[in-house]
Amino acid sequence: MSNRKCPIEVLAVAWLYILVGTLGLVRHFPRALVFHWDDIWILLTELLAVIAGVFMLRGNNWARWLAIAWILFHVAISWPVVRQLVVHSVITILIVALLFRRDARQYFTSGQPSAGAD
């Protein structure tokens, strides 16, 4: 890992994902002790949020895309409920805006090898 400094917006989004994922895991875990497929998918989704947050802190570009896919998934499953759809859509716009600011883009790409590197 290089000495890159994580921008504040990446820190905020990453910790938000870690917090939301962890709280979701804690909230849904007792239900998973009685096996239901839906509960397993919920736990997996929450685990993906934690993974995205942790690896965004490490500067992994794929984690930024996982975070965006995660919130877009929530937009998709919100579809018939207008209030949820609006809330998730606004959150998506904010997250994308933060994760694609110039300093965030530099943070995620500065440690990546360039396409033409030997």
N, CA, C and O atoms as CSV, one atom per row, in Angstrom:
chain,resi,resn,atom,element,x,y,z
A,1,MET,N,N,0.850,-1.167,0.000
A,1,MET,CA,C,0.000,0.000,0.000
A,1,MET,C,C,0.898,1.233,0.000
A,1,MET,O,O,1.917,1.264,0.690
A,2,SER,N,N,0.529,2.220,-0.754
A,2,SER,CA,C,1.315,3.443,-0.843
A,2,SER,C,C,0.917,4.408,0.273
A,2,SER,O,O,0.041,4.112,1.086
A,3,ASN,N,N,1.572,5.555,0.294
A,3,ASN,CA,C,1.311,6.566,1.311
A,3,ASN,C,C,0.246,7.557,0.873
A,3,ASN,O,O,0.246,8.698,1.337
A,4,ARG,N,N,-0.655,7.155,-0.001
A,4,ARG,CA,C,-1.723,8.044,-0.454
A,4,ARG,C,C,-2.621,8.414,0.712
A,4,ARG,O,O,-2.922,7.586,1.572
A,5,LYS,N,N,-3.045,9.673,0.728
A,5,LYS,CA,C,-3.966,10.130,1.763
A,5,LYS,C,C,-5.390,9.985,1.254
A,5,LYS,O,O,-5.726,10.452,0.165
A,6,CYS,N,N,-6.215,9.337,2.047
A,6,CYS,CA,C,-7.609,9.114,1.680
A,6,CYS,C,C,-8.391,10.417,1.819
A,6,CYS,O,O,-8.414,11.005,2.900
A,7,PRO,N,N,-9.036,10.881,0.741
A,7,PRO,CA,C,-9.838,12.108,0.809
A,7,PRO,C,C,-11.007,11.948,1.788
A,7,PRO,O,O,-11.521,10.848,1.989
A,8,ILE,N,N,-11.406,13.048,2.379
A,8,ILE,CA,C,-12.464,13.053,3.393
A,8,ILE,C,C,-13.777,12.480,2.851
A,8,ILE,O,O,-14.489,11.782,3.574
A,9,GLU,N,N,-14.105,12.770,1.581
A,9,GLU,CA,C,-15.364,12.244,1.045
A,9,GLU,C,C,-15.332,10.728,0.900
A,9,GLU,O,O,-16.352,10.063,1.082
A,10,VAL,N,N,-14.167,10.184,0.575
A,10,VAL,CA,C,-14.030,8.725,0.487
A,10,VAL,C,C,-14.121,8.129,1.891
A,10,VAL,O,O,-14.777,7.108,2.093
A,11,LEU,N,N,-13.466,8.765,2.853
A,11,LEU,CA,C,-13.568,8.306,4.249
A,11,LEU,C,C,-15.026,8.266,4.692
A,11,LEU,O,O,-15.477,7.282,5.278
A,12,ALA,N,N,-15.753,9.334,4.409
A,12,ALA,CA,C,-17.153,9.419,4.842
A,12,ALA,C,C,-18.001,8.328,4.197
A,12,ALA,O,O,-18.768,7.651,4.882
A,13,VAL,N,N,-17.868,8.156,2.893
A,13,VAL,CA,C,-18.674,7.146,2.193
A,13,VAL,C,C,-18.269,5.742,2.638
A,13,VAL,O,O,-19.131,4.897,2.880
A,14,ALA,N,N,-16.975,5.488,2.747
A,14,ALA,CA,C,-16.501,4.164,3.154
A,14,ALA,C,C,-17.008,3.807,4.548
A,14,ALA,O,O,-17.500,2.699,4.764
A,15,TRP,N,N,-16.892,4.735,5.492
A,15,TRP,CA,C,-17.363,4.455,6.850
A,15,TRP,C,C,-18.882,4.337,6.911
A,15,TRP,O,O,-19.416,3.589,7.730
A,16,LEU,N,N,-19.577,5.074,6.047
A,16,LEU,CA,C,-21.029,4.928,5.976
A,16,LEU,C,C,-21.397,3.507,5.539
A,16,LEU,O,O,-22.300,2.891,6.105
A,17,TYR,N,N,-20.697,2.996,4.536
A,17,TYR,CA,C,-20.947,1.627,4.066
A,17,TYR,C,C,-20.612,0.608,5.152
A,17,TYR,O,O,-21.355,-0.352,5.354
A,18,ILE,N,N,-19.514,0.812,5.839
A,18,ILE,CA,C,-19.130,-0.109,6.921
A,18,ILE,C,C,-20.185,-0.087,8.020
A,18,ILE,O,O,-20.578,-1.137,8.529
A,19,LEU,N,N,-20.640,1.103,8.383
A,19,LEU,CA,C,-21.651,1.242,9.439
A,19,LEU,C,C,-22.982,0.610,9.028
A,19,LEU,O,O,-23.562,-0.176,9.777
A,20,VAL,N,N,-23.453,0.957,7.841
A,20,VAL,CA,C,-24.738,0.419,7.367
A,20,VAL,C,C,-24.662,-1.104,7.230
A,20,VAL,O,O,-25.585,-1.811,7.634
A,21,GLY,N,N,-23.572,-1.604,6.665
A,21,GLY,CA,C,-23.417,-3.046,6.503
A,21,GLY,C,C,-23.340,-3.768,7.834
A,21,GLY,O,O,-23.962,-4.815,8.012
A,22,THR,N,N,-22.585,-3.219,8.767
A,22,THR,CA,C,-22.447,-3.845,10.085
A,22,THR,C,C,-23.772,-3.837,10.840
A,22,THR,O,O,-24.169,-4.847,11.420
A,23,LEU,N,N,-24.453,-2.693,10.829
A,23,LEU,CA,C,-25.755,-2.625,11.496
A,23,LEU,C,C,-26.756,-3.594,10.858
A,23,LEU,O,O,-27.547,-4.227,11.557
A,24,GLY,N,N,-26.714,-3.704,9.540
A,24,GLY,CA,C,-27.593,-4.649,8.857
A,24,GLY,C,C,-27.281,-6.087,9.217
A,24,GLY,O,O,-28.188,-6.897,9.406
A,25,LEU,N,N,-25.993,-6.406,9.313
A,25,LEU,CA,C,-25.602,-7.765,9.713
A,25,LEU,C,C,-26.085,-8.077,11.119
A,25,LEU,O,O,-26.636,-9.149,11.369
A,26,VAL,N,N,-25.878,-7.145,12.033
A,26,VAL,CA,C,-26.293,-7.353,13.426
A,26,VAL,C,C,-27.814,-7.483,13.513
A,26,VAL,O,O,-28.333,-8.328,14.243
A,27,ARG,N,N,-28.509,-6.650,12.773
A,27,ARG,CA,C,-29.973,-6.669,12.815
A,27,ARG,C,C,-30.558,-7.946,12.229
A,27,ARG,O,O,-31.528,-8.486,12.761
A,28,HIS,N,N,-29.974,-8.431,11.138
A,28,HIS,CA,C,-30.548,-9.583,10.455
A,28,HIS,C,C,-29.950,-10.923,10.855
A,28,HIS,O,O,-30.519,-11.964,10.530
A,29,PHE,N,N,-28.827,-10.927,11.547
A,29,PHE,CA,C,-28.169,-12.201,11.852
A,29,PHE,C,C,-29.028,-13.151,12.677
A,29,PHE,O,O,-29.085,-14.336,12.350
A,30,PRO,N,N,-29.700,-12.688,13.735
A,30,PRO,CA,C,-30.506,-13.659,14.507
A,30,PRO,C,C,-31.559,-14.370,13.663
A,30,PRO,O,O,-31.877,-15.534,13.908
A,31,ARG,N,N,-32.101,-13.663,12.667
A,31,ARG,CA,C,-33.092,-14.296,11.785
A,31,ARG,C,C,-32.460,-15.369,10.920
A,31,ARG,O,O,-33.138,-16.308,10.502
A,32,ALA,N,N,-31.164,-15.240,10.647
A,32,ALA,CA,C,-30.490,-16.206,9.774
A,32,ALA,C,C,-30.275,-17.547,10.475
A,32,ALA,O,O,-30.002,-18.550,9.817
A,33,LEU,N,N,-30.396,-17.573,11.801
A,33,LEU,CA,C,-30.234,-18.831,12.531
A,33,LEU,C,C,-31.362,-19.805,12.199
A,33,LEU,O,O,-31.184,-21.019,12.291
A,34,VAL,N,N,-32.507,-19.280,11.818
A,34,VAL,CA,C,-33.601,-20.092,11.298
A,34,VAL,C,C,-33.531,-19.912,9.784
A,34,VAL,O,O,-33.819,-18.831,9.270
A,35,PHE,N,N,-33.152,-20.956,9.082
A,35,PHE,CA,C,-32.791,-20.837,7.668
A,35,PHE,C,C,-33.951,-20.389,6.776
A,35,PHE,O,O,-35.001,-21.030,6.712
A,36,HIS,N,N,-33.724,-19.276,6.098
A,36,HIS,CA,C,-34.586,-18.775,5.034
A,36,HIS,C,C,-33.665,-18.192,3.967
A,36,HIS,O,O,-32.728,-17.458,4.285
A,37,TRP,N,N,-33.924,-18.509,2.727
A,37,TRP,CA,C,-33.073,-18.000,1.645
A,37,TRP,C,C,-33.038,-16.474,1.619
A,37,TRP,O,O,-31.985,-15.883,1.378
A,38,ASP,N,N,-34.169,-15.841,1.863
A,38,ASP,CA,C,-34.206,-14.373,1.838
A,38,ASP,C,C,-33.231,-13.771,2.844
A,38,ASP,O,O,-32.564,-12.777,2.557
A,39,ASP,N,N,-33.153,-14.382,4.025
A,39,ASP,CA,C,-32.241,-13.871,5.050
A,39,ASP,C,C,-30.781,-14.025,4.632
A,39,ASP,O,O,-29.959,-13.159,4.928
A,40,ILE,N,N,-30.459,-15.096,3.961
A,40,ILE,CA,C,-29.091,-15.310,3.495
A,40,ILE,C,C,-28.721,-14.221,2.476
A,40,ILE,O,O,-27.618,-13.677,2.521
A,41,TRP,N,N,-29.634,-13.910,1.571
A,41,TRP,CA,C,-29.366,-12.868,0.572
A,41,TRP,C,C,-29.212,-11.498,1.232
A,41,TRP,O,O,-28.385,-10.692,0.807
A,42,ILE,N,N,-29.999,-11.240,2.257
A,42,ILE,CA,C,-29.874,-9.970,2.981
A,42,ILE,C,C,-28.511,-9.883,3.660
A,42,ILE,O,O,-27.842,-8.852,3.583
A,43,LEU,N,N,-28.098,-10.963,4.324
A,43,LEU,CA,C,-26.792,-10.971,4.992
A,43,LEU,C,C,-25.659,-10.791,3.982
A,43,LEU,O,O,-24.696,-10.071,4.245
A,44,LEU,N,N,-25.776,-11.438,2.844
A,44,LEU,CA,C,-24.756,-11.296,1.802
A,44,LEU,C,C,-24.680,-9.856,1.314
A,44,LEU,O,O,-23.590,-9.323,1.106
A,45,THR,N,N,-25.834,-9.230,1.134
A,45,THR,CA,C,-25.879,-7.838,0.696
A,45,THR,C,C,-25.207,-6.930,1.724
A,45,THR,O,O,-24.441,-6.040,1.356
A,46,GLU,N,N,-25.487,-7.147,2.996
A,46,GLU,CA,C,-24.879,-6.324,4.052
A,46,GLU,C,C,-23.370,-6.568,4.126
A,46,GLU,O,O,-22.600,-5.635,4.353
A,47,LEU,N,N,-22.953,-7.805,3.938
A,47,LEU,CA,C,-21.527,-8.123,3.934
A,47,LEU,C,C,-20.822,-7.416,2.770
A,47,LEU,O,O,-19.694,-6.949,2.923
A,48,LEU,N,N,-21.470,-7.339,1.630
A,48,LEU,CA,C,-20.894,-6.624,0.482
A,48,LEU,C,C,-20.701,-5.137,0.786
A,48,LEU,O,O,-19.737,-4.531,0.318
A,49,ALA,N,N,-21.610,-4.546,1.566
A,49,ALA,CA,C,-21.448,-3.145,1.955
A,49,ALA,C,C,-20.198,-2.968,2.805
A,49,ALA,O,O,-19.434,-2.024,2.604
A,50,VAL,N,N,-19.987,-3.876,3.755
A,50,VAL,CA,C,-18.791,-3.803,4.613
A,50,VAL,C,C,-17.535,-3.980,3.770
A,50,VAL,O,O,-16.568,-3.238,3.938
A,51,ILE,N,N,-17.540,-4.948,2.873
A,51,ILE,CA,C,-16.380,-5.197,2.001
A,51,ILE,C,C,-16.087,-3.963,1.157
A,51,ILE,O,O,-14.931,-3.557,1.034
A,52,ALA,N,N,-17.122,-3.363,0.575
A,52,ALA,CA,C,-16.920,-2.159,-0.242
A,52,ALA,C,C,-16.298,-1.049,0.599
A,52,ALA,O,O,-15.363,-0.386,0.151
A,53,GLY,N,N,-16.803,-0.842,1.804
A,53,GLY,CA,C,-16.267,0.208,2.660
A,53,GLY,C,C,-14.817,-0.020,3.047
A,53,GLY,O,O,-13.998,0.894,2.959
A,54,VAL,N,N,-14.499,-1.217,3.469
A,54,VAL,CA,C,-13.124,-1.533,3.895
A,54,VAL,C,C,-12.148,-1.361,2.736
A,54,VAL,O,O,-11.082,-0.771,2.905
A,55,PHE,N,N,-12.503,-1.866,1.580
A,55,PHE,CA,C,-11.566,-1.806,0.462
A,55,PHE,C,C,-11.524,-0.429,-0.201
A,55,PHE,O,O,-10.544,-0.102,-0.870
A,56,MET,N,N,-12.573,0.387,-0.025
A,56,MET,CA,C,-12.458,1.780,-0.464
A,56,MET,C,C,-11.430,2.505,0.399
A,56,MET,O,O,-10.669,3.327,-0.111
A,57,LEU,N,N,-11.395,2.215,1.691
A,57,LEU,CA,C,-10.393,2.817,2.574
A,57,LEU,C,C,-8.979,2.436,2.148
A,57,LEU,O,O,-8.037,3.205,2.338
A,58,ARG,N,N,-8.839,1.257,1.577
A,58,ARG,CA,C,-7.533,0.791,1.102
A,58,ARG,C,C,-7.193,1.331,-0.287
A,58,ARG,O,O,-6.084,1.132,-0.782
A,59,GLY,N,N,-8.156,2.016,-0.914
A,59,GLY,CA,C,-7.902,2.630,-2.210
A,59,GLY,C,C,-8.151,1.737,-3.404
A,59,GLY,O,O,-7.703,2.047,-4.508
A,60,ASN,N,N,-8.857,0.632,-3.209
A,60,ASN,CA,C,-9.144,-0.273,-4.319
A,60,ASN,C,C,-10.275,0.271,-5.179
A,60,ASN,O,O,-11.387,0.475,-4.692
A,61,ASN,N,N,-9.993,0.505,-6.453
A,61,ASN,CA,C,-10.975,1.085,-7.365
A,61,ASN,C,C,-12.201,0.192,-7.535
A,61,ASN,O,O,-13.314,0.703,-7.653
A,62,TRP,N,N,-12.024,-1.121,-7.550
A,62,TRP,CA,C,-13.167,-2.026,-7.707
A,62,TRP,C,C,-14.168,-1.854,-6.568
A,62,TRP,O,O,-15.365,-2.070,-6.760
A,63,ALA,N,N,-13.691,-1.469,-5.388
A,63,ALA,CA,C,-14.582,-1.283,-4.238
A,63,ALA,C,C,-15.487,-0.075,-4.447
A,63,ALA,O,O,-16.635,-0.069,-4.004
A,64,ARG,N,N,-14.972,0.939,-5.119
A,64,ARG,CA,C,-15.797,2.100,-5.451
A,64,ARG,C,C,-16.947,1.665,-6.356
A,64,ARG,O,O,-18.088,2.086,-6.161
A,65,TRP,N,N,-16.649,0.829,-7.338
A,65,TRP,CA,C,-17.686,0.343,-8.246
A,65,TRP,C,C,-18.652,-0.597,-7.536
A,65,TRP,O,O,-19.848,-0.592,-7.827
A,66,LEU,N,N,-18.143,-1.405,-6.606
A,66,LEU,CA,C,-19.017,-2.271,-5.812
A,66,LEU,C,C,-19.981,-1.418,-4.984
A,66,LEU,O,O,-21.165,-1.743,-4.885
A,67,ALA,N,N,-19.488,-0.342,-4.396
A,67,ALA,CA,C,-20.336,0.554,-3.610
A,67,ALA,C,C,-21.452,1.151,-4.472
A,67,ALA,O,O,-22.599,1.254,-4.037
A,68,ILE,N,N,-21.107,1.533,-5.671
A,68,ILE,CA,C,-22.114,2.102,-6.575
A,68,ILE,C,C,-23.121,1.028,-6.989
A,68,ILE,O,O,-24.323,1.288,-7.020
A,69,ALA,N,N,-22.647,-0.157,-7.300
A,69,ALA,CA,C,-23.551,-1.253,-7.654
A,69,ALA,C,C,-24.478,-1.582,-6.484
A,69,ALA,O,O,-25.656,-1.879,-6.684
A,70,TRP,N,N,-23.945,-1.530,-5.270
A,70,TRP,CA,C,-24.720,-1.839,-4.071
A,70,TRP,C,C,-25.887,-0.861,-3.916
A,70,TRP,O,O,-27.020,-1.276,-3.669
A,71,ILE,N,N,-25.610,0.423,-4.059
A,71,ILE,CA,C,-26.680,1.401,-3.884
A,71,ILE,C,C,-27.650,1.374,-5.075
A,71,ILE,O,O,-28.847,1.600,-4.897
A,72,LEU,N,N,-27.152,1.104,-6.274
A,72,LEU,CA,C,-28.053,0.967,-7.431
A,72,LEU,C,C,-28.988,-0.228,-7.259
A,72,LEU,O,O,-30.147,-0.180,-7.671
A,73,PHE,N,N,-28.486,-1.287,-6.658
A,73,PHE,CA,C,-29.327,-2.447,-6.347
A,73,PHE,C,C,-30.475,-2.024,-5.427
A,73,PHE,O,O,-31.614,-2.457,-5.605
A,74,HIS,N,N,-30.168,-1.176,-4.448
A,74,HIS,CA,C,-31.207,-0.702,-3.544
A,74,HIS,C,C,-32.220,0.208,-4.248
A,74,HIS,O,O,-33.401,0.218,-3.901
A,75,VAL,N,N,-31.754,0.959,-5.225
A,75,VAL,CA,C,-32.687,1.750,-6.029
A,75,VAL,C,C,-33.631,0.797,-6.767
A,75,VAL,O,O,-34.843,1.009,-6.797
A,76,ALA,N,N,-33.067,-0.241,-7.354
A,76,ALA,CA,C,-33.873,-1.190,-8.140
A,76,ALA,C,C,-34.913,-1.902,-7.278
A,76,ALA,O,O,-36.056,-2.061,-7.704
A,77,ILE,N,N,-34.540,-2.328,-6.084
A,77,ILE,CA,C,-35.515,-3.058,-5.262
A,77,ILE,C,C,-36.504,-2.123,-4.574
A,77,ILE,O,O,-37.458,-2.585,-3.948
A,78,SER,N,N,-36.286,-0.815,-4.683
A,78,SER,CA,C,-37.210,0.169,-4.115
A,78,SER,C,C,-38.355,0.483,-5.068
A,78,SER,O,O,-39.288,1.198,-4.702
A,79,TRP,N,N,-38.293,-0.038,-6.268
A,79,TRP,CA,C,-39.125,0.409,-7.379
A,79,TRP,C,C,-40.573,0.744,-7.051
A,79,TRP,O,O,-40.952,1.893,-7.275
A,80,PRO,N,N,-41.405,-0.135,-6.550
A,80,PRO,CA,C,-42.810,0.283,-6.461
A,80,PRO,C,C,-43.095,1.312,-5.358
A,80,PRO,O,O,-44.138,1.964,-5.387
A,81,VAL,N,N,-42.196,1.465,-4.401
A,81,VAL,CA,C,-42.431,2.385,-3.283
A,81,VAL,C,C,-41.746,3.709,-3.595
A,81,VAL,O,O,-40.522,3.818,-3.509
A,82,VAL,N,N,-42.537,4.714,-3.956
A,82,VAL,CA,C,-42.009,5.990,-4.449
A,82,VAL,C,C,-41.071,6.647,-3.439
A,82,VAL,O,O,-40.004,7.133,-3.817
A,83,ARG,N,N,-41.447,6.669,-2.177
A,83,ARG,CA,C,-40.608,7.322,-1.162
A,83,ARG,C,C,-39.230,6.670,-1.092
A,83,ARG,O,O,-38.215,7.366,-1.097
A,84,GLN,N,N,-39.186,5.344,-1.027
A,84,GLN,CA,C,-37.901,4.626,-0.984
A,84,GLN,C,C,-37.104,4.865,-2.263
A,84,GLN,O,O,-35.887,5.045,-2.223
A,85,LEU,N,N,-37.791,4.864,-3.380
A,85,LEU,CA,C,-37.131,5.094,-4.661
A,85,LEU,C,C,-36.470,6.471,-4.691
A,85,LEU,O,O,-35.335,6.602,-5.149
A,86,VAL,N,N,-37.151,7.472,-4.218
A,86,VAL,CA,C,-36.608,8.832,-4.191
A,86,VAL,C,C,-35.420,8.911,-3.240
A,86,VAL,O,O,-34.373,9.451,-3.599
A,87,VAL,N,N,-35.574,8.379,-2.036
A,87,VAL,CA,C,-34.490,8.424,-1.043
A,87,VAL,C,C,-33.249,7.712,-1.568
A,87,VAL,O,O,-32.152,8.267,-1.514
A,88,HIS,N,N,-33.409,6.486,-2.077
A,88,HIS,CA,C,-32.260,5.743,-2.596
A,88,HIS,C,C,-31.648,6.428,-3.814
A,88,HIS,O,O,-30.432,6.387,-3.997
A,89,SER,N,N,-32.463,7.046,-4.635
A,89,SER,CA,C,-31.941,7.756,-5.808
A,89,SER,C,C,-31.107,8.968,-5.400
A,89,SER,O,O,-30.043,9.214,-5.969
A,90,VAL,N,N,-31.586,9.716,-4.426
A,90,VAL,CA,C,-30.824,10.876,-3.937
A,90,VAL,C,C,-29.507,10.425,-3.308
A,90,VAL,O,O,-28.463,11.033,-3.542
A,91,ILE,N,N,-29.558,9.375,-2.520
A,91,ILE,CA,C,-28.335,8.845,-1.909
A,91,ILE,C,C,-27.366,8.384,-2.994
A,91,ILE,O,O,-26.161,8.611,-2.882
A,92,THR,N,N,-27.874,7.744,-4.034
A,92,THR,CA,C,-27.030,7.291,-5.146
A,92,THR,C,C,-26.324,8.470,-5.801
A,92,THR,O,O,-25.119,8.419,-6.048
A,93,ILE,N,N,-27.065,9.518,-6.078
A,93,ILE,CA,C,-26.474,10.707,-6.715
A,93,ILE,C,C,-25.375,11.293,-5.833
A,93,ILE,O,O,-24.309,11.654,-6.331
A,94,LEU,N,N,-25.625,11.389,-4.539
A,94,LEU,CA,C,-24.622,11.928,-3.617
A,94,LEU,C,C,-23.364,11.050,-3.564
A,94,LEU,O,O,-22.243,11.555,-3.603
A,95,ILE,N,N,-23.565,9.752,-3.475
A,95,ILE,CA,C,-22.423,8.832,-3.393
A,95,ILE,C,C,-21.596,8.885,-4.674
A,95,ILE,O,O,-20.369,8.957,-4.617
A,96,VAL,N,N,-22.254,8.850,-5.817
A,96,VAL,CA,C,-21.530,8.917,-7.090
A,96,VAL,C,C,-20.780,10.242,-7.201
A,96,VAL,O,O,-19.625,10.269,-7.624
A,97,ALA,N,N,-21.430,11.330,-6.825
A,97,ALA,CA,C,-20.769,12.641,-6.880
A,97,ALA,C,C,-19.533,12.670,-5.987
A,97,ALA,O,O,-18.494,13.194,-6.389
A,98,LEU,N,N,-19.630,12.123,-4.798
A,98,LEU,CA,C,-18.490,12.118,-3.880
A,98,LEU,C,C,-17.365,11.207,-4.359
A,98,LEU,O,O,-16.191,11.569,-4.283
A,99,LEU,N,N,-17.727,10.027,-4.853
A,99,LEU,CA,C,-16.699,9.059,-5.255
A,99,LEU,C,C,-16.046,9.384,-6.595
A,99,LEU,O,O,-15.052,8.760,-6.968
A,100,PHE,N,N,-16.598,10.357,-7.322
A,100,PHE,CA,C,-15.993,10.730,-8.598
A,100,PHE,C,C,-15.495,12.172,-8.619
A,100,PHE,O,O,-15.228,12.728,-9.684
A,101,ARG,N,N,-15.372,12.773,-7.437
A,101,ARG,CA,C,-14.699,14.069,-7.368
A,101,ARG,C,C,-13.238,13.860,-7.763
A,101,ARG,O,O,-12.723,12.744,-7.693
A,102,ARG,N,N,-12.585,14.927,-8.171
A,102,ARG,CA,C,-11.214,14.827,-8.674
A,102,ARG,C,C,-10.275,14.146,-7.679
A,102,ARG,O,O,-9.539,13.236,-8.058
A,103,ASP,N,N,-10.289,14.568,-6.417
A,103,ASP,CA,C,-9.361,13.972,-5.448
A,103,ASP,C,C,-9.694,12.506,-5.176
A,103,ASP,O,O,-8.792,11.704,-4.935
A,104,ALA,N,N,-10.973,12.149,-5.213
A,104,ALA,CA,C,-11.357,10.751,-5.033
A,104,ALA,C,C,-10.891,9.917,-6.230
A,104,ALA,O,O,-10.370,8.816,-6.053
A,105,ARG,N,N,-11.076,10.437,-7.441
A,105,ARG,CA,C,-10.612,9.715,-8.641
A,105,ARG,C,C,-9.109,9.495,-8.574
A,105,ARG,O,O,-8.620,8.408,-8.882
A,106,GLN,N,N,-8.380,10.526,-8.173
A,106,GLN,CA,C,-6.918,10.398,-8.064
A,106,GLN,C,C,-6.539,9.364,-7.008
A,106,GLN,O,O,-5.615,8.575,-7.204
A,107,TYR,N,N,-7.249,9.374,-5.905
A,107,TYR,CA,C,-6.976,8.419,-4.828
A,107,TYR,C,C,-7.157,6.981,-5.312
A,107,TYR,O,O,-6.333,6.112,-5.027
A,108,PHE,N,N,-8.241,6.741,-6.046
A,108,PHE,CA,C,-8.516,5.377,-6.496
A,108,PHE,C,C,-7.630,4.944,-7.662
A,108,PHE,O,O,-7.432,3.746,-7.866
A,109,THR,N,N,-7.101,5.878,-8.417
A,109,THR,CA,C,-6.300,5.494,-9.584
A,109,THR,C,C,-4.802,5.693,-9.390
A,109,THR,O,O,-4.018,5.187,-10.193
A,110,SER,N,N,-4.373,6.414,-8.345
A,110,SER,CA,C,-2.933,6.694,-8.182
A,110,SER,C,C,-2.116,5.448,-7.862
A,110,SER,O,O,-0.933,5.387,-8.194
A,111,GLY,N,N,-2.722,4.463,-7.228
A,111,GLY,CA,C,-1.982,3.251,-6.907
A,111,GLY,C,C,-2.154,2.152,-7.936
A,111,GLY,O,O,-1.582,1.072,-7.795
A,112,GLN,N,N,-2.941,2.420,-8.975
A,112,GLN,CA,C,-3.207,1.426,-10.009
A,112,GLN,C,C,-2.143,1.508,-11.103
A,112,GLN,O,O,-1.729,2.605,-11.478
A,113,PRO,N,N,-1.704,0.383,-11.610
A,113,PRO,CA,C,-0.778,0.435,-12.726
A,113,PRO,C,C,-1.463,0.994,-13.965
A,113,PRO,O,O,-2.627,0.689,-14.224
A,114,SER,N,N,-0.757,1.799,-14.721
A,114,SER,CA,C,-1.356,2.356,-15.929
A,114,SER,C,C,-1.426,1.289,-17.021
A,114,SER,O,O,-0.709,0.290,-16.975
A,115,ALA,N,N,-2.297,1.516,-17.998
A,115,ALA,CA,C,-2.534,0.521,-19.046
A,115,ALA,C,C,-1.286,0.256,-19.883
A,115,ALA,O,O,-1.087,-0.862,-20.358
A,116,GLY,N,N,-0.455,1.258,-20.066
A,116,GLY,CA,C,0.724,1.092,-20.917
A,116,GLY,C,C,1.994,0.825,-20.130
A,116,GLY,O,O,3.081,0.851,-20.708
A,117,ALA,N,N,1.898,0.571,-18.835
A,117,ALA,CA,C,3.097,0.358,-18.011
A,117,ALA,C,C,3.745,-0.979,-18.321
A,117,ALA,O,O,3.065,-1.976,-18.565
A,118,ASP,N,N,5.058,-0.982,-18.308
A,118,ASP,CA,C,5.805,-2.224,-18.543
A,118,ASP,C,C,6.208,-2.852,-17.240
A,118,ASP,O,O,6.846,-3.905,-17.233
